[in-house]
């Protein structure tokens, strides 16, 4: 425990030092982004010391061992053991050659199992001790085998295993690349080394694959912006509020509950009871026999929205752009190059059954450790590009068109109180590879923004999905 706390403390101190040097660098050269081609000497030296340190190796192995994907093996079939799987494996081994093995039922529901297949407390303790010992041994092997000082520029990344997982709220499936455990540890070290640089110069309004930058944070920022502009006067009532069970039961509007821990673990599965957290959404005023009024969401001036989805962002990122943008020192840049070029083994699509091995020409594996940080690093800077188009200043104004006036007159009957020239305003939000821009300006600006955005993405090897329906 003390060793873990010391390693975490050293990593946090490294983050603080790099952030301090980044601040000094930005004050000296304002506006210049740090890339692999212009890393300041102080940061490069500190980065090398961190990558070669024992603390970074211990931190990376510990992080992988505690991650949710520690039980997922790569192409080498090496993964940390799971106690429940070892219980089932022990039972199947004991039932081999018996009539119970021929039954199609699960061993969990089979009755009258032979004595040797019953999991007694003694057997469970032995299996648990074996799992702990095996996982500790594997962790030590990863620690000893991931000393980056021993690797040379002829290093080649292990083959990545491709699996297909379902997309949320969609019938489609997305490819997920699973590296080997060794490569995951190495990638964690490199990712931690560049993390403070990427975070320091990341776009202010970029979310996804970043600490404390979830989808809920993006929604809260969007609602706050609309409230500030006076377009959503009841915006805060859309956010969920945690309440007691009594208020939850008496509330008639939108509500949900979140399952928590077990009340008592030593009970039958059918009799288990869980602790719940209760949330309500909408008007929080409780009235007897309350009926929720459906209010339309209205804009009191003609806002224009651009909703951009980048087509196969992770699969189409240009390798050369990724190598240039990723702020990794030249001494260890060959690691990133090897991971980008690593062969992928798996089916080409989710419908195919025969796996093939291929070398990618573009893109980064979505399941890798460095994949999300590479994608964020490549897409950072788009907000500054959009700002250069909008030029949001107090002096910058646009003249409302006749269509704008017609929309506003539906809600404001007195035309004398309507300003014909208003300041240009916009909000840029990016969550991973999805971009949302809400702009208060003339419709002609939309096409200009889309052209600039398309040109910028094309330079990174990317393109907009369904461009014709991206703005409205």
TORLO-895456 format. One record per residue (C-alpha): y, x, z; residue in one letter. Coordinates in nm, 4 decimals. Each point is the difference from the previous one (the first is absolute). Layout:
! residues N
BAFI       c2       c1       c3 aa
BAFI        Y        X        Z  A
...
! end
This chain:
! residues 472
BAFI       c2       c1       c3 aa
BAFI   0.0000   0.0000   0.0000  X
BAFI   0.2421   0.2816   0.0859  X
BAFI  -0.0820   0.1762  -0.3273  X
BAFI   0.0689  -0.3225  -0.1943  X
BAFI   0.3352  -0.0497   0.1741  X
BAFI   0.0977   0.3617  -0.0655  X
BAFI  -0.0911  -0.0271  -0.3707  X
BAFI   0.1983  -0.3247  -0.0339  X
BAFI   0.2947   0.1618   0.1774  X
BAFI  -0.0053   0.2978  -0.2402  X
BAFI  -0.0087  -0.2338  -0.3012  X
BAFI   0.2972  -0.1987   0.1324  X
BAFI   0.1910   0.3244   0.0642  X
BAFI  -0.0701   0.1047  -0.3586  X
BAFI   0.1335  -0.3343  -0.1264  X
BAFI   0.3156   0.0471   0.2081  X
BAFI   0.0617   0.3561  -0.1225  X
BAFI  -0.0454  -0.0910  -0.3665  X
BAFI   0.2333  -0.2993   0.0406  X
BAFI   0.2606   0.2309   0.1547  X
BAFI  -0.0242   0.2466  -0.2908  X
BAFI   0.0154  -0.2903  -0.2480  X
BAFI   0.3237  -0.1185   0.1611  X
BAFI   0.1489   0.3477  -0.0318  X
BAFI  -0.1137   0.0195  -0.3620  X
BAFI   0.1504  -0.3390  -0.0879  X
BAFI   0.3318   0.0964   0.1572  X
BAFI   0.0067   0.3177  -0.2084  X
BAFI  -0.1126  -0.1530  -0.3294  X
BAFI   0.0891  -0.3682   0.0131  X
BAFI  -0.1914  -0.2295  -0.2348  X
BAFI  -0.2724   0.2486  -0.1021  X
BAFI  -0.3530  -0.1199   0.0768  X
BAFI  -0.2555   0.2506   0.1267  X
BAFI  -0.2953   0.0381  -0.2369  X
BAFI  -0.2744   0.2561  -0.0488  X
BAFI   0.2385   0.1979  -0.2229  X
BAFI   0.2837   0.0466   0.2526  X
BAFI  -0.1453  -0.0017   0.3525  X
BAFI   0.2338   0.1918   0.2368  X
BAFI  -0.1492   0.3258   0.1264  X
BAFI   0.0080  -0.1075   0.3680  X
BAFI  -0.1921  -0.3199  -0.0721  X
BAFI  -0.2477   0.1776  -0.2296  X
BAFI  -0.0751   0.2610   0.2663  X
BAFI  -0.0403  -0.2629   0.2700  X
BAFI  -0.2210  -0.2071  -0.2288  X
BAFI  -0.2359   0.2930  -0.0592  X
BAFI  -0.0230   0.0730   0.3731  X
BAFI  -0.0851  -0.3638   0.0716  X
BAFI  -0.2636  -0.0248  -0.2747  X
BAFI  -0.1720   0.3196   0.1200  X
BAFI   0.0087  -0.0907   0.3696  X
BAFI  -0.3021  -0.1039   0.2079  X
BAFI   0.1980  -0.2920   0.1433  X
BAFI   0.0399  -0.1619  -0.3438  X
BAFI  -0.3758   0.0296  -0.0637  X
BAFI  -0.0854  -0.1528   0.3364  X
BAFI   0.2581  -0.2765  -0.0556  X
BAFI  -0.1424  -0.0797  -0.3459  X
BAFI  -0.3652  -0.0067   0.1132  X
BAFI   0.0905  -0.2193   0.2963  X
BAFI   0.1970  -0.2387  -0.2193  X
BAFI  -0.2839  -0.0368  -0.2520  X
BAFI  -0.2537  -0.0468   0.2786  X
BAFI   0.2064  -0.2841   0.1490  X
BAFI   0.0857  -0.1658  -0.3336  X
BAFI  -0.1560  -0.3268  -0.1172  X
BAFI  -0.1525   0.1735  -0.3031  X
BAFI  -0.1967   0.2610   0.1976  X
BAFI  -0.3261  -0.1842  -0.0700  X
BAFI   0.0596  -0.0049  -0.3809  X
BAFI  -0.1756   0.2915  -0.1711  X
BAFI   0.1089   0.1715  -0.3192  X
BAFI  -0.2299   0.1207  -0.2774  X
BAFI  -0.1682   0.2436   0.2423  X
BAFI  -0.1124  -0.2916   0.2265  X
BAFI   0.1479   0.1717   0.3073  X
BAFI   0.1757  -0.2272   0.2510  X
BAFI   0.0326  -0.0513   0.3723  X
BAFI  -0.2830  -0.2020   0.1537  X
BAFI   0.0430  -0.3529   0.1306  X
BAFI  -0.1940  -0.1016   0.3111  X
BAFI  -0.0809  -0.3504  -0.1272  X
BAFI  -0.1404   0.1381  -0.3267  X
BAFI  -0.2163   0.2436   0.1931  X
BAFI  -0.1406  -0.2898   0.2067  X
BAFI  -0.1040  -0.1804  -0.3196  X
BAFI  -0.1388   0.3195  -0.1523  X
BAFI  -0.2106   0.0639   0.3124  X
BAFI  -0.1400  -0.3544  -0.0074  X
BAFI  -0.0848   0.0185  -0.3709  X
BAFI  -0.1770   0.3313   0.0574  X
BAFI  -0.2069  -0.1495   0.2826  X
BAFI  -0.0924  -0.3026  -0.2117  X
BAFI  -0.1095   0.2069  -0.3013  X
BAFI  -0.3565  -0.0923  -0.1013  X
BAFI  -0.0144  -0.3161   0.2133  X
BAFI  -0.0010  -0.3640  -0.1058  X
BAFI   0.3555  -0.0385   0.1318  X
BAFI   0.1265   0.2419  -0.2653  X
BAFI  -0.1302  -0.2290  -0.2757  X
BAFI   0.1995  -0.2981   0.1288  X
BAFI   0.3199  -0.0872  -0.1806  X
BAFI   0.1827  -0.0833   0.3226  X
BAFI   0.2369   0.2399   0.1706  X
BAFI  -0.1446   0.1943   0.2916  X
BAFI   0.2752  -0.1494   0.2135  X
BAFI  -0.1519  -0.3528  -0.0240  X
BAFI  -0.3711   0.0880  -0.0142  X
BAFI  -0.1960  -0.1186   0.3014  X
BAFI  -0.2843   0.1661   0.1882  X
BAFI   0.0841   0.3539  -0.1163  X
BAFI  -0.2449   0.2696   0.1129  X
BAFI   0.0905   0.1848   0.3171  X
BAFI   0.0835   0.3228  -0.1809  X
BAFI   0.2711  -0.1743  -0.2098  X
BAFI   0.1866  -0.1523   0.2947  X
BAFI   0.3298   0.1722   0.0797  X
BAFI  -0.0155   0.0682   0.3715  X
BAFI   0.2879   0.1496   0.1947  X
BAFI  -0.1782   0.3356   0.0029  X
BAFI  -0.0376  -0.0033  -0.3799  X
BAFI   0.3641  -0.0999  -0.0449  X
BAFI   0.1152   0.2846   0.2239  X
BAFI  -0.2065   0.2520  -0.1979  X
BAFI   0.1331  -0.1270  -0.3320  X
BAFI   0.3576  -0.0004   0.1347  X
BAFI  -0.0352   0.3603   0.1201  X
BAFI  -0.1446   0.1003  -0.3381  X
BAFI   0.2928  -0.1623  -0.1857  X
BAFI   0.2568   0.1772   0.2197  X
BAFI  -0.1734   0.3345  -0.0459  X
BAFI  -0.0323  -0.0422  -0.3789  X
BAFI   0.3642  -0.1062  -0.0410  X
BAFI   0.1203   0.2900   0.2168  X
BAFI  -0.2064   0.2444  -0.2058  X
BAFI   0.1385  -0.1435  -0.3255  X
BAFI   0.3535   0.0252   0.1381  X
BAFI  -0.0526   0.3669   0.0842  X
BAFI  -0.1377   0.0662  -0.3499  X
BAFI   0.3087  -0.1617  -0.1525  X
BAFI   0.2288   0.2008   0.2286  X
BAFI  -0.1665   0.3294  -0.0927  X
BAFI  -0.0227  -0.0837  -0.3700  X
BAFI   0.3606  -0.1128  -0.0445  X
BAFI   0.1873   0.3227   0.0714  X
BAFI   0.2493  -0.0026  -0.2875  X
BAFI   0.0541   0.3764   0.0241  X
BAFI  -0.3545   0.0513  -0.1336  X
BAFI   0.0577  -0.2015  -0.3198  X
BAFI   0.1141   0.1595  -0.3235  X
BAFI   0.1676  -0.1355  -0.3120  X
BAFI  -0.3373  -0.0503  -0.1718  X
BAFI  -0.0705  -0.2816   0.2495  X
BAFI  -0.1300  -0.3196  -0.1592  X
BAFI   0.0100  -0.3352   0.1759  X
BAFI  -0.3239  -0.1880   0.0614  X
BAFI  -0.0890  -0.2902  -0.2248  X
BAFI   0.1593  -0.3296   0.1100  X
BAFI  -0.2242  -0.3056   0.0388  X
BAFI   0.1441  -0.3162  -0.1549  X
BAFI  -0.0747  -0.3417   0.1472  X
BAFI   0.1492  -0.3383  -0.0890  X
BAFI   0.1522  -0.2196   0.2703  X
BAFI   0.1456  -0.3533  -0.0393  X
BAFI   0.3761  -0.0455  -0.0156  X
BAFI   0.1617  -0.2270   0.2554  X
BAFI   0.0671  -0.3510  -0.1381  X
BAFI  -0.1491   0.0931  -0.3376  X
BAFI  -0.3299  -0.0091  -0.1873  X
BAFI   0.0635   0.3485  -0.1351  X
BAFI  -0.1302   0.3194   0.1588  X
BAFI   0.1754   0.3327   0.0504  X
BAFI  -0.1577   0.3482  -0.0202  X
BAFI  -0.0135   0.1980   0.3226  X
BAFI  -0.0645   0.3752  -0.0103  X
BAFI  -0.1871   0.1412   0.3007  X
BAFI   0.0233   0.3814   0.0373  X
BAFI  -0.2497   0.2006   0.2035  X
BAFI   0.0692   0.0572   0.3702  X
BAFI   0.0914   0.3640  -0.0628  X
BAFI   0.2616  -0.0932  -0.2573  X
BAFI   0.1329  -0.2736   0.2276  X
BAFI   0.0624   0.2548   0.2763  X
BAFI   0.1698   0.2413  -0.2407  X
BAFI   0.2141  -0.2825  -0.1412  X
BAFI   0.1010  -0.1082   0.3508  X
BAFI   0.1284   0.3522   0.0728  X
BAFI   0.2014   0.0134  -0.3232  X
BAFI   0.1281  -0.3560   0.0459  X
BAFI   0.1206   0.0802   0.3546  X
BAFI   0.1715   0.3156  -0.1284  X
BAFI   0.2135  -0.1875  -0.2563  X
BAFI   0.0416  -0.3222   0.2030  X
BAFI   0.3354   0.0844   0.1702  X
BAFI   0.1554   0.1063  -0.3334  X
BAFI  -0.1103  -0.3158  -0.1811  X
BAFI   0.1126  -0.2246   0.2867  X
BAFI   0.3382   0.1709   0.0305  X
BAFI   0.0954  -0.0567  -0.3643  X
BAFI  -0.1879  -0.3265  -0.0607  X
BAFI   0.1892  -0.3011  -0.1343  X
BAFI   0.1552  -0.1956   0.2901  X
BAFI  -0.1529  -0.3273  -0.1186  X
BAFI  -0.3511   0.1150  -0.0955  X
BAFI  -0.2951  -0.1487   0.1880  X
BAFI  -0.3769   0.0338  -0.0099  X
BAFI  -0.2154   0.3056   0.0830  X
BAFI   0.2681   0.1149   0.2458  X
BAFI   0.0015  -0.0089   0.3825  X
BAFI   0.1740  -0.3086   0.1428  X
BAFI   0.0728  -0.1293  -0.3512  X
BAFI  -0.2273  -0.3017  -0.0439  X
BAFI   0.0334  -0.3091  -0.2196  X
BAFI   0.1430  -0.1935   0.2973  X
BAFI   0.2781   0.2592   0.0310  X
BAFI   0.0863  -0.0521  -0.3680  X
BAFI   0.0061  -0.3803   0.0450  X
BAFI   0.2219   0.0309   0.3076  X
BAFI   0.2446   0.2223  -0.1928  X
BAFI   0.0109  -0.2470  -0.2909  X
BAFI   0.0643  -0.2981   0.2293  X
BAFI   0.2648   0.1969   0.1876  X
BAFI   0.1790   0.0815  -0.3263  X
BAFI   0.0001  -0.3636  -0.1092  X
BAFI   0.1246  -0.1104   0.3424  X
BAFI   0.2819   0.2538  -0.0151  X
BAFI   0.1073  -0.1318  -0.3378  X
BAFI  -0.0138  -0.3557   0.1324  X
BAFI  -0.2754  -0.1116  -0.2354  X
BAFI  -0.2709  -0.0708   0.2546  X
BAFI   0.1601  -0.1449   0.3099  X
BAFI  -0.3373  -0.0852   0.1577  X
BAFI  -0.1730   0.3218  -0.1061  X
BAFI  -0.0926   0.1126   0.3497  X
BAFI  -0.1911  -0.3203   0.0560  X
BAFI  -0.2417   0.1089  -0.2720  X
BAFI  -0.1159   0.2940   0.2109  X
BAFI  -0.3012  -0.0566   0.2306  X
BAFI   0.0691  -0.0241   0.3730  X
BAFI  -0.2606   0.0727   0.2683  X
BAFI  -0.0383  -0.2941   0.2407  X
BAFI  -0.2299  -0.1272   0.2721  X
BAFI  -0.3094  -0.2081  -0.0723  X
BAFI   0.1724  -0.3166   0.1305  X
BAFI   0.2905   0.0374  -0.2427  X
BAFI  -0.2432   0.0862  -0.2791  X
BAFI  -0.2006  -0.3197   0.0601  X
BAFI   0.3106  -0.2214   0.0130  X
BAFI   0.1605   0.1498  -0.3125  X
BAFI  -0.0478  -0.2071  -0.3189  X
BAFI   0.1283   0.2475  -0.2611  X
BAFI  -0.1476   0.3170  -0.1506  X
BAFI  -0.1922   0.2015   0.2565  X
BAFI  -0.2822   0.2524   0.0276  X
BAFI  -0.1951   0.1890   0.2605  X
BAFI  -0.1275   0.3597   0.0030  X
BAFI  -0.3382   0.0881   0.1475  X
BAFI   0.0007   0.2668   0.2696  X
BAFI  -0.2560   0.1557   0.2337  X
BAFI  -0.3103  -0.1611   0.1463  X
BAFI   0.0369  -0.1714   0.3384  X
BAFI  -0.3533   0.0992   0.0983  X
BAFI  -0.2143   0.2367  -0.2075  X
BAFI  -0.3295  -0.0621   0.1820  X
BAFI  -0.0662  -0.3482  -0.1396  X
BAFI  -0.1912  -0.1541  -0.2892  X
BAFI   0.1741   0.0203  -0.3371  X
BAFI   0.0291  -0.3789  -0.0273  X
BAFI   0.1611  -0.0249   0.3439  X
BAFI   0.2554   0.2761  -0.0498  X
BAFI   0.3614  -0.0810   0.0822  X
BAFI   0.2962   0.1944  -0.1322  X
BAFI   0.3581   0.0541   0.1124  X
BAFI   0.2550  -0.1269  -0.2517  X
BAFI   0.3689   0.0627  -0.0696  X
BAFI   0.1869  -0.3119  -0.1162  X
BAFI   0.2857  -0.0088  -0.2537  X
BAFI   0.2150  -0.2772  -0.1484  X
BAFI   0.2222   0.0036  -0.3104  X
BAFI   0.2946  -0.2228  -0.0855  X
BAFI   0.2337  -0.1949   0.2249  X
BAFI  -0.0918   0.1034   0.3547  X
BAFI   0.1525  -0.3091   0.1643  X
BAFI  -0.2889  -0.2018   0.1405  X
BAFI   0.0275  -0.3763  -0.0441  X
BAFI  -0.2657  -0.2582   0.0746  X
BAFI  -0.1754  -0.1106  -0.3213  X
BAFI   0.2145   0.2478  -0.1902  X
BAFI  -0.0042  -0.0050  -0.3801  X
BAFI   0.1022   0.3166  -0.1813  X
BAFI   0.2732  -0.0582  -0.2557  X
BAFI  -0.0563   0.1874  -0.3253  X
BAFI   0.3370   0.1549  -0.0882  X
BAFI   0.0543   0.1517  -0.3466  X
BAFI   0.0928   0.3662  -0.0121  X
BAFI   0.3424   0.0045  -0.1697  X
BAFI   0.2211   0.2796  -0.1315  X
BAFI   0.3684  -0.0949   0.0221  X
BAFI   0.0846   0.2459  -0.2759  X
BAFI  -0.1968   0.1054  -0.2999  X
BAFI  -0.2220   0.2865   0.1156  X
BAFI  -0.2127   0.1807  -0.2582  X
BAFI  -0.3426   0.1294   0.0989  X
BAFI  -0.2097   0.2787  -0.1499  X
BAFI  -0.3619   0.0092   0.1168  X
BAFI  -0.1804   0.2991  -0.1524  X
BAFI  -0.3673   0.0835   0.0290  X
BAFI  -0.0918   0.3468  -0.1235  X
BAFI  -0.3121  -0.0154  -0.2155  X
BAFI  -0.2897   0.2025   0.1509  X
BAFI   0.2407   0.2219   0.1916  X
BAFI  -0.2630   0.2142   0.1766  X
BAFI  -0.2052   0.0434  -0.3189  X
BAFI   0.2903   0.0903  -0.2325  X
BAFI   0.2159   0.2461   0.1991  X
BAFI   0.0643   0.3100  -0.2080  X
BAFI  -0.1642   0.3070   0.1543  X
BAFI   0.2804   0.2386  -0.0935  X
BAFI   0.2605  -0.2312   0.1566  X
BAFI  -0.2102  -0.0262   0.3173  X
BAFI  -0.0319   0.3794   0.0265  X
BAFI   0.3751   0.0463  -0.0428  X
BAFI   0.1135  -0.2796   0.2334  X
BAFI  -0.2481   0.0661   0.2845  X
BAFI   0.1833   0.2391   0.2393  X
BAFI  -0.2912   0.2380   0.0612  X
BAFI   0.0488   0.3766   0.0101  X
BAFI  -0.1182   0.1982  -0.3016  X
BAFI  -0.2652   0.1870   0.2021  X
BAFI  -0.2077  -0.3148   0.0567  X
BAFI   0.0990  -0.2102  -0.3017  X
BAFI  -0.3392   0.0710  -0.1603  X
BAFI  -0.1547  -0.2442   0.2519  X
BAFI   0.1973  -0.2939  -0.1377  X
BAFI  -0.0755   0.1046  -0.3567  X
BAFI  -0.3739   0.0145   0.0785  X
BAFI   0.0032  -0.3475   0.1613  X
BAFI   0.1864  -0.1507  -0.2949  X
BAFI  -0.2530   0.1486  -0.2427  X
BAFI  -0.3081  -0.0732   0.2155  X
BAFI  -0.2778  -0.1842  -0.1922  X
BAFI  -0.0620  -0.3658   0.0832  X
BAFI  -0.3549  -0.1374   0.0229  X
BAFI  -0.0520  -0.3751  -0.0265  X
BAFI   0.0030  -0.2973  -0.2342  X
BAFI   0.2892  -0.0283  -0.2469  X
BAFI   0.0597  -0.3673   0.0886  X
BAFI  -0.1286  -0.2321   0.2702  X
BAFI  -0.2284  -0.1724  -0.2553  X
BAFI  -0.1768   0.3182  -0.1090  X
BAFI  -0.3123   0.1075   0.1894  X
BAFI  -0.0606   0.3512  -0.1363  X
BAFI   0.2118   0.2636   0.1790  X
BAFI   0.1575   0.2779  -0.2064  X
BAFI   0.1835   0.3219   0.0851  X
BAFI   0.3424   0.0535  -0.1550  X
BAFI   0.3025   0.2258   0.0449  X
BAFI   0.3288  -0.1903   0.0462  X
BAFI   0.2942   0.0913  -0.2215  X
BAFI   0.2517  -0.1978   0.2065  X
BAFI   0.0257  -0.1681   0.3391  X
BAFI  -0.1112   0.0606   0.3584  X
BAFI  -0.2972  -0.1631   0.1811  X
BAFI   0.1150  -0.2973   0.2110  X
BAFI  -0.2425   0.0769   0.2816  X
BAFI   0.1088   0.3616   0.0438  X
BAFI   0.2223   0.1188   0.2848  X
BAFI   0.2673   0.1547  -0.2234  X
BAFI  -0.0027  -0.2828  -0.2589  X
BAFI   0.2513  -0.2323   0.1722  X
BAFI   0.2386   0.2851   0.0916  X
BAFI  -0.0105   0.1313  -0.3599  X
BAFI   0.0768  -0.3486  -0.1361  X
BAFI   0.2882  -0.0495   0.2448  X
BAFI   0.1355   0.3462  -0.0776  X
BAFI  -0.0018  -0.0679  -0.3755  X
BAFI   0.1671  -0.3424   0.0366  X
BAFI   0.2657   0.1163   0.2487  X
BAFI   0.3412   0.0272  -0.1642  X
BAFI  -0.0215  -0.3327  -0.1856  X
BAFI   0.2377  -0.1625   0.2499  X
BAFI   0.2673   0.2617  -0.0707  X
BAFI  -0.0484  -0.0569  -0.3741  X
BAFI   0.0474  -0.3760   0.0383  X
BAFI   0.3098   0.0530   0.2146  X
BAFI   0.1545   0.2056  -0.2780  X
BAFI  -0.0312  -0.3050  -0.2271  X
BAFI   0.1387  -0.2549   0.2454  X
BAFI   0.2724   0.2253   0.1465  X
BAFI   0.0330  -0.2099   0.3176  X
BAFI   0.3513   0.0660   0.1251  X
BAFI   0.2803  -0.2198   0.1283  X
BAFI   0.1988   0.0564  -0.3171  X
BAFI  -0.2943  -0.0795  -0.2306  X
BAFI   0.0111  -0.3688  -0.0920  X
BAFI  -0.1387  -0.2205  -0.2724  X
BAFI   0.1355  -0.3184  -0.1543  X
BAFI  -0.2155  -0.3067   0.0419  X
BAFI  -0.1231  -0.1589  -0.3190  X
BAFI   0.0192  -0.3717  -0.0829  X
BAFI  -0.3684  -0.0367   0.0862  X
BAFI   0.0649   0.1522   0.3446  X
BAFI   0.2896  -0.2394   0.0611  X
BAFI  -0.2128  -0.2983  -0.1000  X
BAFI  -0.2684   0.0981   0.2526  X
BAFI   0.2516   0.0521   0.2817  X
BAFI   0.1826  -0.3279  -0.0703  X
BAFI  -0.3203  -0.1885   0.0809  X
BAFI   0.0400   0.1064   0.3646  X
BAFI   0.3774   0.0493   0.0300  X
BAFI   0.2046  -0.2886  -0.1320  X
BAFI   0.3443   0.1599   0.0271  X
BAFI   0.0340   0.2472  -0.2949  X
BAFI   0.3250   0.1444   0.1439  X
BAFI  -0.1915   0.1588   0.2897  X
BAFI  -0.2402   0.1840  -0.2310  X
BAFI   0.0810   0.3646  -0.0718  X
BAFI  -0.0343   0.0842  -0.3681  X
BAFI  -0.0286   0.3753   0.0639  X
BAFI  -0.2400   0.1119   0.2715  X
BAFI  -0.1317   0.3395   0.1190  X
BAFI  -0.3237   0.1343  -0.1467  X
BAFI  -0.2774  -0.0112   0.2616  X
BAFI  -0.3709   0.0713  -0.0153  X
BAFI  -0.3045   0.0773   0.2134  X
BAFI  -0.2762   0.2367  -0.1122  X
BAFI  -0.3447  -0.0237   0.1613  X
BAFI  -0.3171   0.1876  -0.0925  X
BAFI  -0.3374  -0.0616   0.1587  X
BAFI  -0.2460   0.2583  -0.1392  X
BAFI   0.0082  -0.0736  -0.3766  X
BAFI   0.1824  -0.3372   0.0182  X
BAFI   0.3786  -0.0016  -0.0442  X
BAFI   0.2378  -0.2853   0.0877  X
BAFI   0.3705   0.0063  -0.0902  X
BAFI   0.2324  -0.2864   0.0952  X
BAFI   0.3378   0.0466  -0.1654  X
BAFI   0.3196  -0.2042   0.0107  X
BAFI   0.1594   0.0783  -0.3328  X
BAFI   0.0269  -0.1044  -0.3635  X
BAFI  -0.3346  -0.0742  -0.1777  X
BAFI   0.0784   0.2707  -0.2565  X
BAFI  -0.0574   0.2589   0.2735  X
BAFI  -0.3665  -0.1027   0.0225  X
BAFI  -0.0930   0.1403  -0.3397  X
BAFI   0.1818   0.3241   0.0797  X
BAFI  -0.1857   0.0374   0.3308  X
BAFI  -0.3347  -0.0726  -0.1664  X
BAFI   0.0671   0.2589  -0.2725  X
BAFI   0.0942   0.2677   0.2542  X
BAFI  -0.3019  -0.0849   0.2160  X
BAFI  -0.2346   0.0072  -0.2985  X
BAFI   0.1372   0.3358  -0.1165  X
BAFI  -0.0326   0.1514   0.3486  X
BAFI  -0.3594  -0.1218   0.0399  X
BAFI  -0.0932   0.1233  -0.3480  X
BAFI   0.1049   0.3529   0.0987  X
BAFI  -0.2605  -0.0213   0.2781  X
BAFI  -0.2749  -0.1276  -0.2306  X
BAFI   0.0333  -0.3623   0.1210  X
BAFI   0.1019  -0.3306  -0.1549  X
BAFI   0.0968  -0.3500   0.1115  X
BAFI  -0.2663  -0.2714  -0.0009  X
BAFI   0.1057  -0.3216  -0.1785  X
BAFI   0.3602   0.1097  -0.0554  X
BAFI   0.1116  -0.3283  -0.1623  X
BAFI  -0.0734  -0.2009   0.3169  X
BAFI   0.1290   0.2576   0.2493  X
BAFI   0.3599  -0.1244   0.0208  X
BAFI   0.1390  -0.3469   0.0648  X
! end
